Amino acid sequence: MVEILKNLAPEQVTAVLIALGIVREARLLIKSILDYKLELRKLAPQEVKDEAI
């Protein structure tokens, strides 16, 4: 991947880095949402089962 980035123009490298940053942030957001839902299930398993998550 490093060699691919070295062959790109600076504008293209910037676009790739921005896209990678957005993907990383999205993954962290999804992880925090899933962790929150898991914590809810641990705290109140019956109430959460009744809801559609």
Protein Blocks (a to p, Z undefined) as FASTA:
>chain_A
ZZmmmmpcfklmmmmmmmmmmmmmmmmmmmmmmmmmmmmmmmmmmlmmmpcZZ
